[in-house]
């Protein structure tokens, strides 16, 4: 798996050096920075601009690329043992998914479930989450309705983010909870909203259609912390 960009390069180098197979540099770096890279005791390969662009598939690599071991998704059985889950219903945009995982990790969410889709580009999500995917357990579950019912049976209180919901500032949250967020275009299907225990929303002070889903997820996760 190839990931690129200066921020994620050094995040992985500092927090997950065991995942690195090879390091690629496509720019000159100062001695201090190169010494930091050399201390990893990994193979460093210098690339020309054309080869770097090919590895990054045209992305903005900033001269820093890594080959890392493949990442495995987390088993749903493991996440069911946690207390604070975030369920992304039908989201496919890897930019939004990555940003949400990054915020969720920072705000105490213990696991993310991507539901309603069959596959996800993990290489892209590692990049868009700035590496947080390596620290946040993430599972894939195709049938969201089944997932909601299973979580409820395990004493999770399930909260659907919905424009008809209660102001999140007025809701008290217990320890075991799951927040469901839908895509910006479609939202959460009505049959799934109805299956959830409660509906919550962000009340805005000024008229506007909606917040970006990653911004909304961060606000709701923060409000749900106990």
ChimeraX attribute file (.defattr): number of C-alpha atoms within 10 A of each C-alpha:
attribute: neighborCount
match mode: 1-to-1
recipient: residues
	/A:1	14
	/A:2	21
	/A:3	25
	/A:4	26
	/A:5	18
	/A:6	15
	/A:7	15
	/A:8	22
	/A:9	24
	/A:10	18
	/A:11	14
	/A:12	20
	/A:13	19
	/A:14	13
	/A:15	12
	/A:16	14
	/A:17	15
	/A:18	13
	/A:19	16
	/A:20	19
	/A:21	15
	/A:22	16
	/A:23	22
	/A:24	21
	/A:25	20
	/A:26	19
	/A:27	14
	/A:28	10
	/A:29	11
	/A:30	8
	/A:31	9
	/A:32	9
	/A:33	10
	/A:34	13
	/A:35	11
	/A:36	13
	/A:37	18
	/A:38	13
	/A:39	9
	/A:40	15
	/A:41	10
	/A:42	14
	/A:43	12
	/A:44	16
	/A:45	12
	/A:46	15
	/A:47	17
	/A:48	12
	/A:49	12
	/A:50	11
	/A:51	12
	/A:52	24
	/A:53	17
	/A:54	10
	/A:55	18
	/A:56	18
	/A:57	11
	/A:58	10
	/A:59	13
	/A:60	13
	/A:61	22
	/A:62	15
	/A:63	21
	/A:64	23
	/A:65	25
	/A:66	27
	/A:67	17
	/A:68	19
	/A:69	13
	/A:70	11
	/A:71	13
	/A:72	11
	/A:73	16
	/A:74	16
	/A:75	14
	/A:76	17
	/A:77	9
	/A:78	11
	/A:79	18
	/A:80	15
	/A:81	12
	/A:82	16
	/A:83	17
	/A:84	23
	/A:85	26
	/A:86	24
	/A:87	27
	/A:88	26
	/A:89	24
	/A:90	21
	/A:91	23
	/A:92	17
	/A:93	13
	/A:94	19
	/A:95	14
	/A:96	21
	/A:97	23
	/A:98	23
	/A:99	21
	/A:100	25
	/A:101	30
	/A:102	23
	/A:103	20
	/A:104	25
	/A:105	20
	/A:106	14
	/A:107	17
	/A:108	16
	/A:109	24
	/A:110	18
	/A:111	26
	/A:112	28
	/A:113	25
	/A:114	24
	/A:115	23
	/A:116	18
	/A:117	16
	/A:118	11
	/A:119	12
	/A:120	16
	/A:121	10
	/A:122	17
	/A:123	17
	/A:124	19
	/A:125	24
	/A:126	24
	/A:127	22
	/A:128	22
	/A:129	23
	/A:130	23
	/A:131	23
	/A:132	24
	/A:133	23
	/A:134	18
	/A:135	14
	/A:136	21
	/A:137	22
	/A:138	23
	/A:139	19
	/A:140	20
	/A:141	20
	/A:142	16
	/A:143	13
	/A:144	22
	/A:145	18
	/A:146	12
	/A:147	17
	/A:148	23
	/A:149	15
	/A:150	13
	/A:151	19
	/A:152	17
	/A:153	10
	/A:154	12
	/A:155	12
	/A:156	23
	/A:157	21
	/A:158	24
	/A:159	24
	/A:160	25
	/A:161	25
	/A:162	19
	/A:163	14
	/A:164	10
	/A:165	15
	/A:166	16
	/A:167	14
	/A:168	18
	/A:169	13
	/A:170	9
	/A:171	12
	/A:172	10
	/A:173	14
	/A:174	13
	/A:175	14
	/A:176	17
	/A:177	21
	/A:178	28
	/A:179	25
	/A:180	28
	/A:181	24
	/A:182	21
	/A:183	18
	/A:184	15
	/A:185	8
	/A:186	10
	/A:187	19
	/A:188	22
	/A:189	14
	/A:190	9
	/A:191	9
	/A:192	17
	/A:193	21
	/A:194	13
	/A:195	16
	/A:196	21
	/A:197	14
	/A:198	17
	/A:199	20
	/A:200	21
	/A:201	18
	/A:202	20
	/A:203	14
	/A:204	11
	/A:205	6
	/A:206	6
	/A:207	7
	/A:208	7
	/A:209	7
	/A:210	13
	/A:211	12
	/A:212	11
	/A:213	21
	/A:214	21
	/A:215	14
	/A:216	17
	/A:217	26
	/A:218	20
	/A:219	16
	/A:220	20
	/A:221	22
	/A:222	16
	/A:223	17
	/A:224	22
	/A:225	15
	/A:226	9
